[in-house]
Amino acid sequence: MRSMQAIRRAIVIGNGVAGAENQCIGLIRALGLSGKYTLYRVSRPRGGINERLHWLPISVHKRLDRAIKPFQAKKLMPLPAEGRDVLEADAKHIAKVAHDTFDRDGPVLVVASGRDTISVASSVKQLVPENVFLVQIQHPRSRLHRFDLVITPDHDYYPLMPEAQQQIPFFLRRWVTPREPPDKHVVLTVGALHTADSAALRSAAAVWHDEMSLLPKPLLVVSIGGPTRHCRYGSDLATQLTASLKSVLPSCGSVRMSFSRRTPKTVSDVVLTELSNHPKVYIWNGEDPNPHMGHLAWADAFVITADSVSMLSEACSTGKPVYVIGAERCTWKFSHFLKSLQRIGAVRPFTGSKNISEKWEYPPLCDTKKAADEVIKALAERGWRLLPQ
């Protein structure tokens, strides 16, 4: 191995899910390589029956798609606009790039996130172990030795806790992962990594200054996600949310709301019906420029549905008051995550009795910086160093 090799570039292997890819890009930014990375994306077959096969390992899904394609009517399935300029993640191609450019450009930092990226990322490491340093974000569930570093939230290890073990039937315990506690090359965080660092928020504050700086204070930002397997809700939560918002509106200067791609129409319809005509309330229509970063920069307080680890992690990194609605509906590791935020004083339950002008202090989450520091440390142990732009 060559000593003190310098890493000047990175490769991100994404899965097309914004939450997962933003974790990779957030880490890259924290390492000072934001202008020196290439994005590759693992893509699944799309359309028809393929939409019901996402539970399959991606390699099996692709083989099955090739087998049934001759029997399907030919139909063009255009890629989403945001995916047209992204390279397909092929392990052999990425490994060849890393190997062929090693003498000139040094090793490559490879960062991947999401279940579909695991096989590609680990194959790259297996093909050119001396040319790459591989970081996998989110727990890969098994065979962690395939990665140089694994970055994952503490709640991914919830299944090992006695409380969780009691919820798992004995005969199923051997199938629930992870089965071993974290070892030395696992970096534990509280929440998700993200791109909302101080520089990004300063930039967003400038971009959204004209629209948000003159809004009456305090500005309450409400971010609505969508139900998940372990955090189920529907129009009932929307009714609860709108009723509580109407109660706190007198203590608000203005309210700005947004939905995510996962928000069901049954939820958004209730919110729009109840609040869209209120003079203090603005609801993003999903078509104008996304104000999410501007909201993080300019908000005085947040209300966030309990299902979204990403949105909660971003908001809790600002040090501003964060209210959560729907926590009582969450189970398993989602409940554990929310309790960890409550323990550090970052979040409080949202009820109609709150005064939005109230402030409280807590240590802001700094998971992305912590993870970046651990990457630098692990590189040094290998005899490599980071040479940011």
MIMARVO-111968 format. One record per residue (C-alpha): x, y, z; residue number from 0; residue in three letters. Coordinates in steps of 0.001 Angstrom, whole numbers, plus 500000, padded with zeros to 6 digits. Each point is the difference from the previous one (the first is absolute). Layout:
X	Y	Z	NUM	ALA
...
This chain:
500000	500000	500000	0	MET
501262	503466	499196	1	ARG
500299	502261	503022	2	SER
498334	503380	500328	3	MET
498035	499834	496794	4	GLN
497779	503077	499616	5	ALA
496278	499751	499232	6	ILE
498935	502868	497749	7	ARG
496775	498593	498519	8	ARG
496970	497928	500821	9	ALA
497366	497817	498412	10	ILE
496436	499918	501319	11	VAL
497909	496910	499334	12	ILE
496354	500937	500424	13	GLY
496673	498256	499684	14	ASN
497863	502858	498667	15	GLY
498469	500714	503418	16	VAL
500657	503591	501020	17	ALA
500317	499213	503707	18	GLY
502664	497359	499413	19	ALA
501986	501912	497388	20	GLU
499954	503203	502060	21	ASN
501696	498111	502824	22	GLN
502874	499140	497664	23	CYS
500243	503526	498625	24	ILE
499819	501468	503504	25	GLY
502999	497904	501029	26	LEU
501865	500989	496836	27	ILE
499334	503679	500769	28	ARG
501245	499604	503564	29	ALA
503210	498472	498650	30	LEU
500580	502934	497648	31	GLY
499494	497982	496814	32	LEU
496683	501479	498844	33	SER
501459	501073	496663	34	GLY
501990	496810	499505	35	LYS
497498	497158	499895	36	TYR
498216	497986	497317	37	THR
496513	498629	500579	38	LEU
499136	496500	498838	39	TYR
496540	498580	500559	40	ARG
498694	496474	500421	41	VAL
496742	499764	498077	42	SER
497326	497352	500161	43	ARG
497790	498911	497100	44	PRO
496927	502206	499826	45	ARG
496392	499749	498954	46	GLY
497334	497321	500196	47	GLY
500659	497120	502361	48	ILE
503447	501401	500849	49	ASN
498412	502498	502364	50	GLU
498955	497048	502183	51	ARG
503418	498337	500024	52	LEU
502076	502550	501908	53	HIS
500198	497592	502950	54	TRP
502281	497742	497940	55	LEU
503793	500398	500070	56	PRO
500812	502244	497068	57	ILE
502101	497360	498189	58	SER
497099	497527	500168	59	VAL
497553	502684	498879	60	HIS
502097	500818	496933	61	LYS
500400	496343	499024	62	ARG
496270	499449	500345	63	LEU
499313	503095	497903	64	ASP
502270	498718	497223	65	ARG
498201	496661	500071	66	ALA
496487	501423	499698	67	ILE
500766	502928	497701	68	LYS
499679	497953	496750	69	PRO
496398	499203	500971	70	PHE
499015	503599	500718	71	GLN
498649	502523	497543	72	ALA
502728	502446	499057	73	LYS
499493	503359	501644	74	LYS
502460	502812	500489	75	LEU
500504	500990	503635	76	MET
501848	503331	500071	77	PRO
502299	500701	502915	78	LEU
499037	502745	502439	79	PRO
501457	503354	498966	80	ALA
502345	500087	502980	81	GLU
501482	496634	499040	82	GLY
500924	500589	496359	83	ARG
503515	501265	500671	84	ASP
500819	497495	502764	85	VAL
502218	497050	499166	86	LEU
498763	496455	500559	87	GLU
501814	498422	502946	88	ALA
501992	497099	498593	89	ASP
502552	498498	502400	90	ALA
502465	498929	497303	91	LYS
499954	503425	498357	92	HIS
500478	501858	503291	93	ILE
502805	497627	500998	94	ALA
501719	500521	496642	95	LYS
499828	503777	500377	96	VAL
501492	499783	503494	97	ALA
502767	497640	498868	98	HIS
500943	501735	496749	99	ASP
500227	503475	501555	100	THR
501671	498978	503267	101	PHE
503590	500877	499039	102	ASP
498974	503424	498718	103	ARG
497225	501007	502397	104	ASP
500443	497774	503044	105	GLY
497323	497929	501760	106	PRO
496269	500615	499856	107	VAL
497625	500490	502889	108	LEU
496850	498011	499182	109	VAL
496863	500899	501962	110	VAL
496763	498036	499610	111	ALA
496635	499987	501753	112	SER
496910	497834	499768	113	GLY
499303	496278	499705	114	ARG
500230	499901	496207	115	ASP
503533	501421	500022	116	THR
501527	497385	502304	117	ILE
500833	497355	497393	118	SER
501504	502504	497550	119	VAL
502042	501849	502629	120	ALA
501350	496828	501601	121	SER
500892	498593	496568	122	SER
502058	503108	499235	123	VAL
501888	499495	503255	124	LYS
500561	496327	499214	125	GLN
501305	500759	496493	126	LEU
502437	502817	500900	127	VAL
500569	499952	503784	128	PRO
503282	501934	499741	129	GLU
498499	502815	497942	130	ASN
496873	500960	501951	131	VAL
498794	500792	503484	132	PHE
496369	498906	500321	133	LEU
497482	501644	502322	134	VAL
496516	498492	500214	135	GLN
497324	502215	501556	136	ILE
497051	498206	501618	137	GLN
500523	496553	501458	138	HIS
500665	497321	497353	139	PRO
498583	497335	502350	140	ARG
502750	497411	499564	141	SER
503660	499413	499122	142	ARG
501234	503400	501096	143	LEU
503570	498977	499157	144	HIS
499182	500849	496362	145	ARG
500233	503711	500866	146	PHE
502775	502192	501355	147	ASP
497515	501992	502069	148	LEU
496280	499725	500716	149	VAL
498114	503118	501130	150	ILE
496598	499296	501454	151	THR
497609	501463	502575	152	PRO
499942	498507	503469	153	ASP
496371	498945	499540	154	HIS
501060	497490	497321	155	ASP
501346	497946	502934	156	TYR
496688	500145	501818	157	TYR
499263	496293	499250	158	PRO
502838	499059	502398	159	LEU
498432	501819	502955	160	MET
498142	497898	502598	161	PRO
496843	502035	499365	162	GLU
500113	499095	496317	163	ALA
500897	496347	500600	164	GLN
496821	499595	502020	165	GLN
497995	501103	496957	166	GLN
501548	497401	497686	167	ILE
498708	496418	500075	168	PRO
502828	497686	501062	169	PHE
499972	498002	496761	170	PHE
500459	503219	497952	171	LEU
502874	501548	501954	172	ARG
502725	498417	497882	173	ARG
498540	501714	496921	174	TRP
499808	503513	501444	175	VAL
503071	502119	499302	176	THR
502404	501245	501173	177	PRO
500914	497006	502150	178	ARG
503305	501337	501372	179	GLU
500777	503261	501818	180	PRO
501956	502651	498063	181	PRO
503718	499387	499614	182	ASP
502815	502519	499667	183	LYS
499289	500909	496384	184	HIS
496350	500910	500626	185	VAL
499276	503685	500619	186	VAL
496766	500584	501913	187	LEU
497987	503189	499558	188	THR
496810	501246	501617	189	VAL
498192	500758	496756	190	GLY
500578	500158	496254	191	ALA
502825	501827	498243	192	LEU
498911	502911	497817	193	HIS
501116	502972	497908	194	THR
498611	502743	502271	195	ALA
503358	501148	501374	196	ASP
500720	503574	501077	197	SER
501307	501018	496578	198	ALA
496925	498600	498259	199	ALA
497693	501798	502427	200	LEU
501822	503307	499522	201	ARG
499620	499603	496258	202	SER
496318	499100	500346	203	ALA
499410	502990	502261	204	ALA
501373	502261	497275	205	ALA
498047	498307	497196	206	VAL
496694	500200	501902	207	TRP
500645	503363	501651	208	HIS
497557	502031	497909	209	ASP
497162	497526	500523	210	GLU
500478	499114	503658	211	MET
501887	502760	501820	212	SER
496964	502270	500327	213	LEU
497546	497298	501084	214	LEU
498366	500735	503368	215	PRO
501759	498224	502874	216	LYS
500123	497469	501408	217	PRO
500073	497919	496834	218	LEU
498745	496457	500563	219	LEU
500999	497468	497322	220	VAL
497877	496847	499740	221	VAL
501446	497031	498084	222	SER
497712	497067	499268	223	ILE
501377	496628	498961	224	GLY
498032	496834	499442	225	GLY
499076	496785	501817	226	PRO
502467	497116	500165	227	THR
499790	496394	501120	228	ARG
501001	500969	503523	229	HIS
498287	503397	500112	230	CYS
496472	499656	498689	231	ARG
497530	502832	499611	232	TYR
497512	501558	497613	233	GLY
497477	502800	499927	234	SER
499534	499611	503766	235	ASP
503487	501420	500641	236	LEU
499352	502790	497496	237	ALA
496846	500921	501928	238	THR
501948	499990	503268	239	GLN
502757	502125	498446	240	LEU
497694	502634	498525	241	THR
497994	500304	503228	242	ALA
503206	500538	502003	243	SER
501309	502503	497460	244	LEU
496797	502027	500178	245	LYS
500444	500161	503773	246	SER
503577	501301	499819	247	VAL
499483	502421	497109	248	LEU
499470	502954	502353	249	PRO
503580	499538	501267	250	SER
501401	499743	496454	251	CYS
500974	502848	497733	252	GLY
499838	497754	496942	253	SER
499875	496319	499092	254	VAL
501551	498312	496981	255	ARG
499113	496394	499192	256	MET
501267	497387	497579	257	SER
499227	496405	499097	258	PHE
502473	497309	498995	259	SER
499780	497576	497095	260	ARG
498694	497411	502466	261	ARG
497093	502086	501276	262	THR
496697	498251	499152	263	PRO
497296	502029	498295	264	LYS
497667	499222	502889	265	THR
502374	501907	502284	266	VAL
500744	502925	497702	267	SER
496305	500450	499166	268	ASP
499113	500495	503672	269	VAL
502798	502529	500476	270	VAL
499092	501942	496875	271	LEU
496312	500066	500850	272	THR
500572	501213	503556	273	GLU
502878	502454	499568	274	LEU
500592	501066	496400	275	SER
497859	503135	500333	276	ASN
501391	501181	503320	277	HIS
501869	503317	499580	278	PRO
502912	498911	502206	279	LYS
500556	496697	498203	280	VAL
501963	499267	496830	281	TYR
499937	496454	498597	282	ILE
502606	499105	497379	283	TRP
498310	498768	496828	284	ASN
502733	497522	499066	285	GLY
500683	501803	496728	286	GLU
501755	503248	500894	287	ASP
503669	499768	501103	288	PRO
500247	497744	503039	289	ASN
500303	502241	503086	290	PRO
501290	497234	502293	291	HIS
503488	501430	500554	292	MET
498568	503493	500340	293	GLY
497623	498672	502641	294	HIS
502886	498493	501956	295	LEU
501900	503279	499819	296	ALA
497173	502409	500872	297	TRP
497707	498023	502335	298	ALA
499679	500918	503661	299	ASP
498469	496618	500838	300	ALA
498951	496788	498269	301	PHE
497140	497521	500099	302	VAL
500925	496694	498340	303	ILE
498121	496718	499644	304	THR
501662	497205	501941	305	ALA
500582	497730	497008	306	ASP
502858	501981	498437	307	SER
503454	499293	501443	308	VAL
501565	502226	497331	309	SER
497853	503085	500617	310	MET
500321	499643	503769	311	LEU
503778	499606	499743	312	SER
500305	503149	497898	313	GLU
497761	502077	502265	314	ALA
501736	498796	503175	315	CYS
503366	501044	498563	316	SER
498875	503658	500016	317	THR
499622	500252	503784	318	GLY
496518	501485	499555	319	LYS
496871	498670	501734	320	PRO
498638	496871	498323	321	VAL
496514	498661	500692	322	TYR
498996	496480	498955	323	VAL
496526	498785	499203	324	ILE
499026	496338	499733	325	GLY
502758	498526	502187	326	ALA
497490	497824	501829	327	GLU
499227	498264	496687	328	ARG
503587	498904	499417	329	CYS
501390	496621	501022	330	THR
503228	498009	499900	331	TRP
503167	501967	499220	332	LYS
498099	503164	499013	333	PHE
498689	500254	503555	334	SER
503539	499481	501316	335	HIS
501301	502817	497766	336	PHE
497337	502428	501199	337	LEU
500739	499149	503635	338	LYS
503690	500704	499400	339	SER
499102	503487	498711	340	LEU
497786	500558	503030	341	GLN
502812	498961	502361	342	ARG
502325	502707	498689	343	ILE
497205	502562	500155	344	GLY
499846	500586	496238	345	ALA
496306	499256	499453	346	VAL
496707	500422	501809	347	ARG
496534	498691	499128	348	PRO
497842	502406	498016	349	PHE
496684	500878	501570	350	THR
497635	502905	499621	351	GLY
501143	501420	503327	352	SER
503467	501039	498812	353	LYS
501269	503561	499793	354	ASN
502110	500122	496860	355	ILE
501982	502948	501368	356	SER
501440	497723	502700	357	GLU
503676	499094	499582	358	LYS
502068	497232	501516	359	TRP
503613	498917	499692	360	GLU
501491	496619	499161	361	TYR
503221	498768	498406	362	PRO
499343	500118	496225	363	PRO
500570	496732	498176	364	LEU
503365	499985	498232	365	CYS
499932	496481	498603	366	ASP
501345	500920	496568	367	THR
503094	501712	501409	368	LYS
500528	497155	502461	369	LYS
499813	497467	497175	370	ALA
502436	502029	497872	371	ALA
502484	500138	502898	372	ASP
499794	496221	500336	373	GLU
500634	499537	496268	374	VAL
503123	502175	500243	375	ILE
501167	497999	503016	376	LYS
499422	496670	498232	377	ALA
501861	501228	496906	378	LEU
502971	500977	502158	379	ALA
500055	496523	501552	380	GLU
500326	498612	496492	381	ARG
502838	502405	499214	382	GLY
497887	502219	497771	383	TRP
499051	503620	500414	384	ARG
497276	502237	498674	385	LEU
500958	502836	497666	386	LEU
496817	502081	499679	387	PRO
499484	502556	497281	388	GLN
